[in-house]
Amino acid sequence: MSEEIYQNLAKVLDTLPNGFPTTDSNIGIKLLKRIFRPEDAELFCDLRLDFETSQQISEPTGRALEGLEEHLSEMRERGQVFGIDLGGVKMFKMAPWAFGIYEFQRPHMDRELAEMCEEFGIVYGEQFFPKKPQLMQVIPIEKEIPNKQQALSYEQVSNIIENSQSFAVFDCICKKEKHLLDGSCDKPLEICTAYAPIPGVFDNSDRYRAISKTDAYAVLNKAEEAALVHLTWNVESGHFFICNCCGCCCGVLRSINELGINASDVINSYYFAEINPDECTACGTCKDERCQVNAIEEGNEANEVIRERCIGCGLCVTNCPSEAISLVRKQPEEITAPPKDEMDWYEKRAIERGVDFSKYK
């Protein structure tokens, strides 16, 4: 019976726009067994992609209200669902595998789980990243956006921070996984940030370290100094995180570097780097120290940007000793505006994948 429960959970996750592919090794089911108890798996399948109270979940599903909120709170602690507390009113919703359940395993990640996630991540990435809309968008280093090129609100780090009232920093799940697998780089671990539009959200959290707005800017500056790419959800509004990513650990960037998926399929971006050959001294700083997606190569007399690999993050611009590199905005026909919000993203991705997730809306 328990095997059927996990098969059903996998089917539900694969019905969600993000997907959850089957594998020959059955590693996906093994992961779900590691993360979910049978009773958790059953309850998960009764949830939706929109926040609900325990009473709102109880009424249409016929589940007893007594003990339901406690069970859902346990599932939140186990990294199985999204959960928020709005002034004592607790609300919950189902989480896709990514962004969601995988990232929520950060407090529970050990070597065994890291090995399982690494194995599943290859299959997941191959089916996930070529589909549109992309999960992530690049937020370029703001000071490198030319003044003459008007950046839209969702292209600016400052817009996400200034529209938030709660701020937090936490360990990068990708770096933690790679560290457990003895493959992590030496870049900062506690470097990803979370945001919320109401105050006090992270004050008593055991998952996030609450910080001030000033601290949030400082974390992003630290990430830029360490040559980490700012990535956030590929939507116009409703941003609640900024990941700061390296090409050796980040599951998103690794899909470009290791799986060979086109950069434009993996990440939505609005700029590209351009090197002035008359100014470039071919010192190698941009190529060897800053670029996270191998988008710069040696030319005959100057380094050159591989346009189709460039994600327009601006990291190469900031440390160019000869100031030979600049960010250039793509032509309008090359730019795809992100979905309006979370549900719009789900709708568009569902159409792309050909799945009907209406039951879970």
C-alpha positions in Angstrom: 0.0 0.0 0.0 2.8 2.5 0.9 4.4 1.9 -2.5 1.1 3.0 -4.2 1.1 6.1 -2.0 4.5 7.2 -3.2 3.7 6.4 -6.8 0.6 8.6 -6.5 2.7 11.4 -4.9 5.2 11.2 -7.8 2.3 11.4 -10.3 0.9 14.5 -8.5 4.3 16.2 -8.5 4.7 15.4 -12.2 1.2 16.8 -12.9 2.4 20.1 -11.5 3.9 22.4 -14.1 7.4 21.9 -12.7 7.4 18.2 -13.3 8.9 15.1 -11.5 10.2 12.7 -14.1 10.4 8.9 -13.8 13.8 7.3 -13.9 15.1 3.8 -14.7 16.7 3.6 -11.3 13.5 4.7 -9.5 15.6 7.4 -7.7 12.6 9.8 -7.6 10.5 7.3 -5.6 13.5 6.6 -3.3 13.8 10.4 -2.7 10.1 10.7 -1.8 10.4 7.8 0.6 13.4 9.5 2.3 11.6 12.8 2.6 7.9 11.9 3.2 6.2 9.5 5.6 3.2 7.7 4.1 0.8 9.9 6.0 2.6 13.0 4.8 2.5 11.8 1.1 -1.3 11.3 1.4 -2.0 14.7 2.9 0.3 16.4 0.3 -1.9 15.2 -2.5 -4.9 16.9 -0.9 -3.3 20.4 -1.0 -3.2 23.0 -3.7 -0.8 25.6 -5.1 -2.6 28.4 -3.3 -2.3 29.1 0.5 -5.1 27.7 2.6 -5.8 27.4 6.3 -6.3 23.9 7.9 -10.0 24.5 7.9 -10.1 25.4 4.2 -8.2 22.2 3.5 -10.4 20.1 5.8 -13.8 21.0 4.3 -13.4 19.9 0.7 -11.2 16.9 1.5 -13.2 15.5 4.4 -10.1 15.4 6.6 -10.7 15.8 10.3 -9.8 19.3 11.4 -8.5 18.1 14.8 -4.7 17.7 14.5 -4.6 18.9 10.8 -2.8 22.1 11.5 -0.2 20.3 13.6 0.4 17.8 10.9 0.8 20.5 8.3 3.2 22.3 10.6 5.3 19.2 10.9 5.3 18.8 7.1 6.6 22.4 6.8 9.4 21.6 9.3 10.2 18.5 7.2 10.5 20.7 4.1 7.5 19.2 2.3 5.2 22.2 2.0 5.2 26.0 2.0 3.9 27.5 5.2 3.4 31.0 6.5 2.1 32.5 9.8 0.1 35.7 9.3 -0.4 37.0 12.8 -1.2 33.6 14.2 -3.1 32.4 11.2 -1.2 29.5 9.7 -1.6 28.8 6.0 -0.1 26.1 3.8 0.3 25.0 0.2 1.9 22.2 -1.8 5.4 22.7 -3.1 6.8 21.5 -6.4 10.1 19.6 -6.4 11.9 22.8 -7.5 11.7 25.6 -6.5 10.3 23.9 -3.4 10.8 20.5 -1.8 14.4 20.2 -2.9 15.5 23.6 -1.6 13.6 23.0 1.7 15.7 20.0 2.4 18.6 22.3 3.3 18.3 21.6 7.1 18.0 17.9 6.5 20.7 17.4 3.9 23.3 14.8 4.6 25.6 12.9 2.4 23.1 10.1 1.5 20.4 12.7 0.6 23.0 14.7 -1.4 23.9 11.7 -3.4 20.3 10.9 -4.1 19.6 14.6 -5.1 22.6 14.6 -7.4 21.5 11.5 -9.2 18.0 12.7 -9.6 19.1 16.2 -10.5 20.6 15.1 -13.8 17.3 13.6 -15.0 15.3 16.4 -13.6 17.5 19.1 -15.2 17.3 17.4 -18.6 13.5 17.6 -18.6 13.1 20.8 -16.7 15.4 23.4 -18.1 14.6 23.2 -21.9 11.0 24.1 -21.2 9.7 27.7 -21.0 9.2 29.9 -19.3 12.6 29.6 -17.6 12.6 29.1 -13.8 15.1 31.9 -13.1 16.0 35.3 -14.5 19.3 37.1 -14.1 19.3 40.3 -12.2 22.4 42.1 -13.5 24.7 44.0 -11.3 22.7 47.2 -11.1 25.5 49.7 -11.3 26.7 48.2 -14.6 23.4 48.8 -16.4 24.1 51.7 -18.7 22.2 54.9 -17.8 20.8 55.2 -21.3 19.3 51.7 -21.1 16.2 52.0 -18.8 16.0 48.8 -16.7 12.5 47.6 -15.8 11.6 47.1 -12.2 12.1 43.3 -12.2 15.6 43.7 -13.6 16.8 45.6 -10.6 18.0 44.2 -7.3 17.1 47.3 -5.5 13.5 47.0 -6.5 13.2 43.6 -4.8 14.8 44.9 -1.6 13.0 48.2 -1.4 9.6 46.5 -1.9 10.3 44.1 1.1 9.9 44.6 4.8 11.6 41.4 6.0 15.0 40.2 5.0 17.0 37.0 5.7 20.1 35.2 4.6 20.7 31.4 4.5 23.0 28.7 3.3 22.9 27.9 -0.4 21.4 24.4 -0.8 23.5 23.7 -4.0 26.8 24.6 -2.3 25.8 22.5 0.8 25.0 19.5 -1.4 28.3 19.8 -3.3 30.2 20.3 0.0 28.8 17.0 1.3 29.9 15.4 -2.0 33.4 16.7 -1.5 33.1 19.0 -4.6 32.2 22.4 -3.2 34.1 25.6 -4.2 35.5 28.1 -1.7 32.9 30.7 -2.4 30.6 31.9 0.5 28.0 29.4 1.8 25.6 31.7 3.7 24.9 33.9 0.7 21.3 33.4 -0.6 18.7 35.9 0.6 14.9 35.8 1.2 12.4 38.6 1.3 8.8 39.2 2.5 6.4 42.1 2.1 5.4 42.2 5.8 7.7 42.8 8.8 8.9 40.2 11.2 8.5 37.1 9.0 12.0 35.7 9.7 12.4 36.9 13.3 11.8 33.5 14.9 12.8 31.3 12.0 15.1 28.3 12.5 15.8 28.1 8.8 16.8 31.7 8.0 18.9 34.3 9.8 17.0 37.6 9.9 18.9 40.6 8.7 18.3 44.3 8.1 17.7 46.0 4.7 21.3 47.3 5.0 22.6 43.9 5.6 20.7 42.6 2.6 22.5 45.0 0.3 25.8 44.0 2.0 25.2 40.3 1.2 24.6 41.1 -2.4 27.7 43.2 -2.6 29.6 40.3 -1.0 28.2 38.0 -3.7 29.3 40.3 -6.4 32.8 40.5 -5.0 32.9 36.7 -4.9 31.8 36.5 -8.6 28.4 35.0 -7.9 25.4 35.5 -10.3 22.2 37.1 -8.9 19.3 34.9 -9.9 15.6 35.2 -8.9 12.3 33.8 -10.0 11.4 34.5 -13.6 8.3 36.6 -12.8 7.5 40.3 -12.9 6.2 40.5 -9.3 6.1 38.4 -6.2 9.9 37.9 -5.8 10.8 36.4 -2.4 14.4 35.2 -2.9 17.7 36.0 -4.6 20.1 33.2 -5.1 23.8 34.0 -5.6 25.2 31.3 -7.8 28.4 29.8 -9.0 28.8 27.7 -12.1 30.3 24.8 -10.3 27.6 24.2 -7.6 24.4 25.9 -8.8 22.0 23.4 -10.3 20.7 26.0 -12.7 24.1 27.1 -14.0 25.4 23.6 -14.1 22.7 22.7 -16.6 24.5 25.1 -18.9 28.0 24.1 -18.1 27.5 20.3 -17.6 24.3 19.3 -19.4 25.0 21.5 -22.4 21.6 23.1 -22.4 21.4 26.5 -24.2 21.8 29.4 -21.8 18.8 31.2 -23.2 16.6 28.1 -22.5 17.9 27.9 -18.9 17.8 31.5 -17.8 15.8 34.6 -18.9 18.2 37.5 -19.3 18.0 41.0 -20.8 21.6 42.0 -21.4 24.8 40.6 -22.8 28.4 41.6 -22.3 30.5 43.2 -25.0 34.3 43.6 -25.1 35.9 46.5 -26.8 38.9 44.9 -28.6 40.8 48.2 -28.7 40.7 48.4 -24.9 41.0 44.7 -23.9 44.5 43.6 -22.8 43.5 39.9 -22.7 44.5 39.7 -19.0 42.1 36.9 -18.4 40.3 38.3 -15.4 36.9 38.1 -17.0 37.5 34.6 -18.5 39.3 32.9 -15.6 37.9 34.6 -12.5 34.5 36.2 -13.1 32.4 34.4 -15.7 30.4 31.5 -14.3 29.2 30.0 -17.6 32.3 29.9 -19.8 31.0 32.6 -22.1 34.4 34.3 -22.7 37.2 32.9 -24.9 40.6 34.0 -26.0 40.7 35.8 -29.4 43.6 36.6 -31.6 44.4 39.9 -29.8 41.6 40.3 -27.3 39.1 38.2 -25.4 35.7 37.7 -27.0 32.2 37.1 -25.6 30.4 33.9 -26.8 27.1 35.7 -27.2 24.9 32.5 -27.1 26.4 31.5 -23.7 26.4 35.0 -22.1 23.7 35.5 -19.4 24.3 39.2 -19.0 25.0 39.1 -15.3 27.7 41.9 -15.4 30.3 40.1 -13.3 32.9 40.5 -16.0 32.3 44.2 -16.2 32.9 45.0 -12.6 36.5 43.8 -12.4 37.8 44.5 -15.8 41.1 46.4 -15.1 41.0 48.2 -18.5 37.3 48.9 -18.4 37.0 47.2 -21.8 33.7 45.4 -21.1 30.1 46.8 -20.9 26.6 45.5 -20.6 24.4 45.9 -23.7 20.6 45.6 -23.7 19.3 42.9 -26.1 17.1 44.0 -29.0 13.4 44.0 -28.2 12.8 40.9 -30.4 15.3 39.0 -28.3 13.7 39.8 -25.0 10.8 37.8 -23.5 9.0 39.5 -20.6 8.6 37.2 -17.6 5.2 35.9 -16.5 3.2 38.4 -14.4 3.3 36.4 -11.2 3.6 32.9 -9.7 0.3 31.5 -11.1 0.9 33.0 -14.5 4.3 31.2 -14.5 2.5 27.9 -13.6 -0.1 28.4 -16.3 2.5 29.1 -19.1 4.7 26.2 -18.0 1.7 23.8 -17.9 0.8 24.7 -21.5 4.4 24.1 -22.5 4.5 20.7 -20.8 1.0 19.7 -21.8 -0.2 19.0 -18.3 -3.6 19.8 -16.7 -3.0 21.0 -13.1 -6.4 22.6 -12.6 -7.2 20.3 -9.7 -4.4 21.8 -7.7 -5.0 25.5 -8.5 
